[in-house]
Amino acid sequence: MKKENEKLVIENLNLARKAAWDWYKHSGADLDEMLSEAYLALCESVETYDKTKGTKISTWATVCIKYKLQTFLSKQQKENNNVSLQEE
C-alpha cells in the first residue's frame, strides 16, 4: 500500500469503526468480525478511490463499507439458516 493510501486509511479508521458499531447494534453479529470487514472495506475503498470524480474519500469509503457489511451479514444469515435446517 502506498504511503498516501496508508495515511487515508489511518485518517478514516474512525469512520470504519463507527459503521461497524452501528451495524453491529442492529444485527447482533460478532463485533470483531464486523470490525474486520469494515477495515477491509476501508482498505479496498482507498485502493479504488478516484479523486478525479470529485467525491470525498469519506463518502466513497462509507459506500464501500456499507456494501461490505451488508454482504457479510447476508452471507452470515444464509449460513445460519442452512445450519438450522440441517439440525432439524
Backbone torsions as a table, in degrees:
resi	resn	phi	psi	omega
1	MET	NA	137.8	-179.9
2	LYS	-69.3	155.8	179.6
3	LYS	-57.8	-43.4	-178.8
4	GLU	-66.3	-33.9	177.0
5	ASN	-70.2	-39.2	176.7
6	GLU	-60.0	-40.8	179.3
7	LYS	-62.5	-43.6	178.9
8	LEU	-63.1	-39.2	178.3
9	VAL	-63.2	-48.3	-179.0
10	ILE	-61.5	-41.5	-179.6
11	GLU	-66.2	-22.6	-175.2
12	ASN	-112.8	14.4	178.5
13	LEU	-60.2	-38.6	179.6
14	ASN	-64.2	-33.3	176.5
15	LEU	-61.7	-46.4	179.3
16	ALA	-65.9	-42.6	-179.8
17	ARG	-61.8	-43.9	-179.5
18	LYS	-65.4	-43.1	179.4
19	ALA	-62.7	-44.5	179.1
20	ALA	-61.8	-42.2	-179.8
21	TRP	-63.8	-45.3	-179.7
22	ASP	-61.6	-43.6	179.2
23	TRP	-70.0	-35.3	178.6
24	TYR	-62.1	-44.0	-178.2
25	LYS	-59.1	-34.1	-175.8
26	HIS	-94.9	-11.0	-174.7
27	SER	-110.0	-30.6	-176.3
28	GLY	78.6	9.6	178.5
29	ALA	-74.4	171.7	180.0
30	ASP	-68.4	126.2	-176.2
31	LEU	-63.6	-40.2	179.6
32	ASP	-61.3	-40.7	178.3
33	GLU	-67.3	-39.0	178.2
34	MET	-64.2	-42.5	178.5
35	LEU	-63.8	-42.4	179.1
36	SER	-60.1	-45.5	179.4
37	GLU	-63.9	-41.3	179.9
38	ALA	-65.3	-41.3	179.0
39	TYR	-66.8	-39.8	176.2
40	LEU	-62.2	-43.2	179.3
41	ALA	-63.8	-37.9	177.7
42	LEU	-62.7	-45.8	178.6
43	CYS	-61.2	-42.8	178.6
44	GLU	-65.2	-38.8	-178.5
45	SER	-67.0	-36.1	177.8
46	VAL	-66.6	-38.5	179.4
47	GLU	-66.6	-34.4	-176.1
48	THR	-97.3	-1.1	-177.2
49	TYR	-65.5	133.1	178.6
50	ASP	-121.3	100.5	-175.3
51	LYS	-69.5	-12.8	178.6
52	THR	-73.5	-13.4	-179.6
53	LYS	-81.0	-11.1	175.0
54	GLY	88.5	6.0	177.3
55	THR	-96.8	155.9	176.2
56	LYS	-78.3	152.8	177.9
57	ILE	-61.2	-36.3	-178.5
58	SER	-64.8	-35.9	177.8
59	THR	-66.2	-48.1	179.9
60	TRP	-63.5	-43.6	-179.6
61	ALA	-63.3	-39.9	178.9
62	THR	-60.2	-43.9	178.8
63	VAL	-62.2	-46.2	-179.2
64	CYS	-64.2	-42.9	-179.5
65	ILE	-65.4	-44.4	179.7
66	LYS	-59.5	-45.9	-179.9
67	TYR	-62.2	-44.2	-178.7
68	LYS	-63.7	-41.8	-179.8
69	LEU	-69.6	-38.9	176.7
70	GLN	-62.6	-43.5	178.9
71	THR	-63.5	-44.1	179.0
72	PHE	-60.0	-47.4	-178.6
73	LEU	-66.8	-36.7	178.0
74	SER	-63.7	-45.3	178.3
75	LYS	-64.0	-41.0	-179.8
76	GLN	-64.5	-39.8	179.3
77	GLN	-65.5	-41.1	177.4
78	LYS	-62.9	-41.4	178.5
79	GLU	-63.5	-41.5	178.9
80	ASN	-64.8	-38.6	177.9
81	ASN	-66.7	-39.7	178.5
82	ASN	-64.9	-40.0	179.8
83	VAL	-65.3	-44.7	-177.8
84	SER	-67.9	-31.0	177.6
85	LEU	-71.7	-35.6	-179.7
86	GLN	-72.5	-27.0	-178.9
87	GLU	-73.0	-25.4	-175.7
88	GLU	-76.9	NA	NA
